[in-house]
Amino acid sequence: MAVEKKTAVKKSKAMQVWKLYDAKGALVRKNKTCPKCGPGVFLASHKNRISCGKCGYAEMGGK
């Protein structure tokens, strides 16, 4: 008789979209948008590059 082990499941954290915008009269986007995917898809800022998580586009050099 085998004993089943329960594995821990990590809950994914909801993205904090409010950090990507700045409200100065009108909404202003803080990060660049992906040139391949279009508006609405932001590029993630890393130490040495900015990259798109959806299509894989990357620009070297950072912010």
VEXNUKE-823319 format. One record per residue (C-alpha): residue number from 1; x, y, z. Coordinates in nm, 3 decimals, padded with zeros to 5 digits, m for minus. Layout:
VEXNUKE-823319
<NUM, <X, Y, Z>>
...
end
This chain:
VEXNUKE-823319
<1, <00.000, 00.000, 00.000>>
<2, <00.164, 00.323, m00.118>>
<3, <00.136, 00.644, 00.079>>
<4, <00.065, 00.952, m00.131>>
<5, <00.267, 01.263, m00.054>>
<6, <00.109, 01.601, m00.086>>
<7, <00.330, 01.853, m00.263>>
<8, <00.325, 02.219, m00.172>>
<9, <00.163, 02.438, m00.436>>
<10, <00.272, 02.800, m00.460>>
<11, <m00.003, 03.050, m00.520>>
<12, <00.080, 03.300, m00.790>>
<13, <00.076, 03.659, m00.675>>
<14, <m00.140, 03.902, m00.869>>
<15, <00.059, 04.157, m01.068>>
<16, <00.057, 04.502, m00.912>>
<17, <m00.043, 04.696, m01.222>>
<18, <m00.080, 05.021, m01.030>>
<19, <00.302, 05.035, m00.999>>
<20, <00.340, 05.060, m01.379>>
<21, <00.146, 05.387, m01.410>>
<22, <00.191, 05.739, m01.272>>
<23, <m00.111, 05.965, m01.224>>
<24, <m00.021, 06.323, m01.312>>
<25, <m00.348, 06.466, m01.438>>
<26, <m00.362, 06.181, m01.690>>
<27, <m00.219, 05.831, m01.663>>
<28, <00.144, 05.807, m01.770>>
<29, <00.319, 05.474, m01.832>>
<30, <00.647, 05.432, m01.639>>
<31, <00.799, 05.143, m01.838>>
<32, <00.853, 05.116, m02.212>>
<33, <00.608, 04.907, m02.416>>
<34, <00.715, 04.618, m02.638>>
<35, <00.760, 04.722, m03.005>>
<36, <00.657, 04.374, m03.126>>
<37, <00.354, 04.312, m02.902>>
<38, <00.227, 04.669, m02.903>>
<39, <00.074, 04.889, m02.634>>
<40, <m00.041, 04.715, m02.318>>
<41, <00.262, 04.484, m02.292>>
<42, <00.540, 04.635, m02.081>>
<43, <00.911, 04.557, m02.093>>
<44, <01.054, 04.427, m01.765>>
<45, <01.357, 04.610, m01.624>>
<46, <01.649, 04.385, m01.532>>
<47, <02.001, 04.475, m01.420>>
<48, <02.157, 04.465, m01.768>>
<49, <01.861, 04.457, m02.009>>
<50, <01.492, 04.524, m02.060>>
<51, <01.286, 04.236, m02.194>>
<52, <00.935, 04.130, m02.291>>
<53, <00.797, 03.827, m02.108>>
<54, <00.541, 03.757, m02.378>>
<55, <00.749, 03.739, m02.699>>
<56, <01.108, 03.736, m02.569>>
<57, <01.217, 04.069, m02.722>>
<58, <01.517, 04.218, m02.536>>
<59, <01.721, 04.537, m02.545>>
<60, <02.066, 04.529, m02.388>>
<61, <02.184, 04.822, m02.181>>
<62, <01.911, 04.844, m01.919>>
<63, <01.692, 05.138, m01.838>>
end
